Amino acid sequence: SVIESIVVVLKEKGTVFVCGDLNSRIGETNDFLTNDNLDKYVESVEQVQNPIISNRCSMDKFVNSFGRKLLQMCYDTGLTVANGRLGNDKHGNFTFCTSNGRSVNDYLLVSPCDYELISNFEVLQLNEFSDHSPLYFELDFTNNRPSHNIPKVHTYIKWDNNKKKH
């Protein structure tokens, strides 16, 4: 809910990307709501044209409770998962690996109207420094997008171990 509230505020100011370890497993569950055709039953439903969103693949087929919360945040904010959909990550490669198993829980979330800004996306190989694979993506702002969509203020959230609940 904290991430969602920040995304809602920042989307009013410009383009928003969320990237990192979200401790969520969403399998191949849709991260966007499909047309529910409510306009057939209720006259006051507003028709909104959504961009066509390609299907997403994932090597991780499991969904956990944090994953369901992440999916709800995607539905509420309009952000979608780049993993398994964009760039060179066509299979939705695992992002976390330990002796207990593998999973996808590191994500890049982006609005479908901003897909064109991502010129590459991939999950890199594991290395000796972490049990998480790095996510690599390139942003391309050269498509003559209006500069007012690019926020001039940067907000950074830093974890404070002193404020951690026990």
N, C-alpha and C positions, 0 to 999 in steps of 0.2 A: 504493500500500500504506500510505503514511503517513496519507492521508485516511481510508482504510478503518479503520485501527486506531483513529483518533480517534473516528470515527462509532460504532464498536462500543462503546467505553467510554461515550460520552455517551448512547447510546440506552438504557443501563441507568438513567440518571438522569432522562430525560425526552425531550421532543420535540427532534428534530434537523432542521435545514435546512442544506443545503450550497448556496452560491450563488457564482458567479464564472466567470472565464475558466478553463476546464479543459483548453484546448488539445486537445479531443477532438471528433471528428466521428463521430456514431453513426447518421446517416441515419434511417431509420424502423424500424431493428431493435428488436425487443421488448426493453424494459428490465426485464422481469420474467419469471420462469419460469412457464410454464403447467403445469397439472396433467398429470403424466406417467403417471398411472394405475399406478404401481408396486404399489399394493395388490392388483392383480389377480394379481401374480406372487410377492409376498413378504408373508407374513402379519404381519411385525413393523413394517411401514411405518405410521407415525403419521399419521392424517388431520388436516390443519390446514385450517380454514376461512379462506380469504383473501377480502378484499373484492373486489368486481368492479371491475376496472381498465379504463377506457375505452382505446381505441386512441389512439395518438399520431401526429400528422402532423408532417412536417418538409419545408421547402422544400429542404433540403440532403439529397441522396440518398446521399452518400458516407460510407464508414466508414473510419477510419484506425486505426493500431495503438493510439494512445492511446484512441480510441473503444472498441476491444475491451476495453481495461483498465477503462474507465469502466463499460461494460456488466457486466463481471464483478463490479465493486464493487457495482453495483446488485443483482445476483443474490445476492451474499453478505450485503448489509446490509438488503435489503428496501426501499431507497429507490428512487423512480422519478422520471422527468423530468417537470417541470411544463410545459416548453416544448411547444407543440403539443397540449396536453391540457387545460390549465386556463385559466380567465379568458378574456381577449380574444385570446389567441394560438392561435386554432383552426387556423391553417395552419403553425405552426412557423416563424415568420419568421426570416430571416437575422439574425445578431447581430454579424457581422464583415464588413467590406467594404473592399477595397483595389482598386487598379488591376489586381491579379492575379486577383481574383475575390471571390466571396462564400461564406460558410459559416455554420453554426451551431456555435459552440464555447463559448458562454457559457450556463450552465444554472442552473436552480433544481432541486435534488433534494429530494424530500419523501416521507415514508412515505404510502401510500394512506390509512391511518387518520387522517392529519392533513390531508387535502385540505380538510376543512370549515373549517380554520383560515385558508385562503387565500381572501379575499373578492374578490380581483382579481389578475390576473397579465397582464402584457403586455410586449412588446418595444417600447421607445420608438424614435423616429426618431433616425438618426445626427445628430451635431452636429459642430461644428468642433474640438472638444477631443479627439476620439478616433476611431479607426477601428472601435470597438466600440459597438454600440447598448446603451444602459442597459436593464437588466431592472428592471421596476417591479412590486412586489407589495405587497399589504396583508394584514396579519395581523389576524384577528378572534378575540380570546380571550373574547368575551362569551357564548359558548354554555355557560356554567356548567361548564366543564371543571375538574376538580380541580386546585387550585393546586400540588399536589405533582408534577404532570407538567411544570411550568414550572421549568426549572433556575434556582436562585438564584445560581449562580456562573457567570460568563461567562469563557470562554477565548478569547483572541484570538491569532492566529498572525500575526506580522509578518515579512515577507521581510527578510533581512539580506544585503545584497550582499557583505559582507565574508566570508561563509561560502559563497559560490557556488563550485562546482567549476569548474575551468578545463579 
